[in-house]
Amino acid sequence: MVHRYNRTLKLTGWFVAATAGLLLSVFFAVSYGAKELTLPAVWSAVFHYDAASTADQIIYNLRLPRVLGAVLTGMAFAVAGAIMQGVTRNPMADTGILGINAGSSLVVALSFAFLPALSYTGLMTLSFIGAALATLLIVVLGAATPGGLSSMKLTVAGAIIAAMLHSLSTGVALYYDLSQDLAFWYAGGVGGIGWNQLKLLAPIILLTILWTITLGRPITFLSLGEESAVNLGVRVRLIKVLAMTAVVILAGVSVSAAGAISFIGLVVPHMARRLIGVDYRVVIPFSALLGAILLVWADLASRMVQPPREFAIGAMVAIVGVPFFLVLARREGREL
């Protein structure tokens, strides 16, 4: 009883701290940039918007939707990575590393080439389809090898598919002279997110994350091994299909909005499990908070490196993600 009370207290403390950290991060990200703004100015723009005020226009029309976009896409990438790591029992799983983001990117490139007038809703839909097809291709390739699908085979198959899809995207961009248009999608960024995009992003991402939380218990059992999950009454195949469907939705929607940002889904779930344990009923929402914080700060850093020019947000995340991946890959290699 005392142990359960202490654990609840610890979890509550971490969630309160993460929520407060996210709110502070949003405030700093909205306040700082090429033009620094005070707290009263931010408060006035959010709650008493004046279209005649330059500061209010900067905050309400540019920074606020951008920062909220970073929050939502950071949540989506982090939760997608957490689910993949739990379902596949692969600590190196991530929508970018396993090639799912690359599937969305290829479809975006094709859309730019053949459907230049496509609406944002249409682009989001096609991005989702690209993510789904890439996921299917990765699973089929990994399962076709002798011995069936394993965590390491999934990683290798994902790397192969990612390389192939990135090459195809580059070829399409060069042939149709789309290099400048696609630079945003390759480097990643939330600068193009406005209120119209948020109206679509917010319900899809938030509802999908809430849905994944309901899958937290069976995903926790799956993370212990399929045999253990079956013995505990988990319908393994159904849970895998539902979980990977959620991953595809989160990845496809996020890439359509912010580009192919990797490593958030790799780094954040490890941080979450280290802080609050391995129960995915709390790992998923906590990963969402940490992912949002990470991408908000990455976006702020990308704006502050050399204002008014911006550094690629994907590169800012990679500065943290690549060393983490190399350390993790080395550790996993020793355990094989």
N, C-alpha and C positions, 0 to 999 in steps of 0.2 A: 504493500500500500504506500509506504513511504517512498519506495523507489519510483513508483508510477507518478506520485505527486512531484518528485524532484525532476523527473523527465518532462512532465507537462510544463513545469515552471521553466525549465531550460528551453524547451521549444518555444514557449510564449516569449521569452526574452529574446531569442534569436529572430523571431518573426517581427517583433516590435522594433528591434534594432535595424533589421533589413528594410522595413517599411519607412522608418524615419530616415534611413540612409538614402532611399529612393526619392523621398520628398525633397531632401536637401540637395540631392544631385540634380533634380529637375529645376529647383530654384537657381542653382549656380549656372546650369546650362542655359537657362533663359536669360539670366542677368549678364553673363560674360560672353564676349565675342569681339568682333572688330570695334564695336561700340559698347562700352560698359554702361550698365543701367542700374539705378538704385532700387532697393526693395519697394519704396512707395511707388516708383514708376511701374514696376512689374505688377504690383497689386492693382494699381489703377487701370492698367491695360487689360488685365484679366477680368476684373469685376466692373469696371466703369469705362469701357472702351470709347475712345474719342477718335473718330476717323480723321479729324483735323490735326491730331498730334502725330508727329513723326515717330516718336518713341513708342507710342501705342501701336502704330502700324508695324514697326519692326518686331515688336513682341508678339502681337496677336496674329499677324498674317504670315510672319516668317519663322520666328524662333519657336513659338509655342507648338504649332503643328509639327515642326521638325523634331522637337524634343519628345513629344508624345509618340511620334512615329518611331523614334529610337527605343522608347519604352516598350512599345508593342512588339516590334520586330526582335528586340533583345529577348523578350519573354518567349517568343515563338521559337527562335533558334535554340535557346537554352532548354526548353521543355522537350523539343524534338530530340535533342541529343540525350537528355536524361532517359526518355522512353526507349530510344534505340539501345543505349547501354544496358538498360534493365532487361529488355526483351531478348536481345542477342547475347547477353553476358559478355559483351565485347567492350572493354574499358577504353578502346580507341575509337569507338563509334561516334560519328558526327555527320550531319547531313552534307557538309562540305567535303570531308575526307572520303566518305563513301560514295561520292558522285551524284547524290540526289540534287544538290544545288546546280551541278553542271547540266543536268537534264533540263531544269527550268531555264538556265541561261541560254542553252541552245534554242529552245522554243522562242525565247525573247528575241534572239538574233534573227530567227526565221520570220518572226512577226514584223520586225523592223524592215526586213527585206521585201516581204510580199504583202504585208498588211499595214502599211504606214499610218493609215487613218483609224486603226483599231482603237476602241475605247479602252479605258483603264480596266473596266470590268471584264472585257474580253481578254485583255492581256493577262489578268489575274487567273482567269479560267484556263487559258492555254499554258500558263506557267505551272499550274497545278497538274495538268495533263502531262507536261514534260517531266515533272518530278515523279509522277506515278509510273511512267514508262521506264525511267531510269531505275527506279526501285525494282520493278519487275525484272529488268534486264540483269541487274546485279544479283538478285536472288537466283535466277535461272542459271547464270554463269557459275555462281558459287556452288550451287547444288549439283551441277552437271559433272563435277570432278569426283573421282573415286573417294568413297568414304562419306559422301554427303556434305551438307553445309555446316561449317564450323565457324567460330569467331574469326580465326585467322584467315580462312578462305574468303569470308565475307569482306574483310579488310582489303585483301589482295584484289578481289573482284571489283570492289568499289574503286580502288586506285586505278585499275585498268580502264574501267568505264569512264571515270572522271577524266583521265588523260585523253581518251578517244573523243569524248563530248566537247572538251575544251578545244581540241584541235579542230573539230568540225565547226565550232562557234567562231574560231579565229579565221578559218577558211571562208565562211559565209561573210564575216565582217570585211575581209580584204576584197573579196570578189565583188561585193555590192557597195563598197566604199562606205562602210558603216563604222569604221574604227572610232571616229569621234563620238558618234551616237552611243556606241556600246561601251565606251570607256567607263561610264558611270556604273554600268552593271558589272563589269569585271572588277573594278576597284571597290565597289560598294559605297553606299552613302544614303543618307536620309534627307538630303537637301531638297529633293524633288517631291517630298511628301507634303501635301496640303490638306485642308479641311475636307475636301471632296474625297480624297483617298482614305482619310481617317474614318469617314462614315462607313466605308466598306471594310477596312482593316479591323477596326475595333470589335464589332460583333463577331466576325468570323474567328479571330484569334482568341478573344476572351471566352467565347462559348466552347471552342475546341479545347482550350486549356481546362475549363471546368469539366468537360467530358473526360479528359484524360485523368483527372483527379479521381473520378469514380472507378477508373481502371487501376488505381494505385495498389490496391491489395493483391489482385492476381499478378500484377507486374512484379511486386515484391517477391511472391512465390516463384515466379519464372526466373528471377535473378538468382535464385538459389539452385536452379537446375530444373530441367523439364521433368525428370522423374519425380523429384520432390513435389513439383507443382501438381502433377497428375495425382499423386497420393493424397494431396490436400484438396482434391476435387476441382482443380482448375481445368477448364476446357481450353487446352493449350492452343489449338489451332485457331479457335474463334478469337481468343484474346490477342494472339499475334496479328490476325487480320485487322481487328479493330484498332490496335495500337499503331500498326504501320500505316493505316489509313489516316489516323490523326497526324502522324509524322509527315506524311505527304502533303496534307492540307497546310500544316504550319510552315513547312519548307517552301511549298509552291507560292503561297500568299506572300511570305516574307521576301523571297527573291524577287517577286514581281514589284515589290515596293522599295526594297533597299539594295538589291543586287546580291551577288553570291558571296556573302560574308561567312567565312569559315572560322572554326576554332571556338566560337562561343559555346556551341553544344558539346565540345570536347572538354573544355576547362571547367565550366560552371558546375556541371553535375558532380564532378569530383570534389569541388569545394563544398558543395551542399552536403554530400554524404559524409565528408570528414567532420562537418560542423554539427549535423543533426541526426546522423545515423542513416540506415539503409531502407527505412520504411518509405516506399514511394508515395504513400498518401500525403506525406509531408515533404519529401524530396522534390516532387513536381512543383508545388506552389512556391517552395523556397528557391528552387532553381529559377523560376520565373522572375522573382524579385532580384536575385543576383544577376541574371542575364540582362535585365533592364538597366540595372546600375552600371554594369560593365559597358554596355553599348552607349549609354548616355555620356559617360566619361570619355569613351573613345571618340565620340562625335565632337565633344567639347575640345578635346585635345587636338583633333584634326583641324578645328577652326582657329586654335590659338598658336599653332606652330609658327605660322608665317602669315598673319592676317594682312590684307583681306583675302589672300589666296588660301585654299583649303588643301590639306593633306588627305590622302585616301583613307577612309575609315577602316577599310578592310586591312590595310597595312598596319594601322594602329592596333587593331585586335591581334594581328599576326605577331606583332612584337612580343606579346604575352603568350600567344598560343603556340608558336613554333618551338621555343625552348621547352615548354611544357610537354608537347607531343614527343619531342626527341627523348626527354627523360622517361616518359611513360613507355615509349616503344622499347627503350633499352631495358627497362625493368621487366616488361612483358617478355622480351626475348630471352632473358635469363630464366624465366619461369617455364618456358616451353620445353 
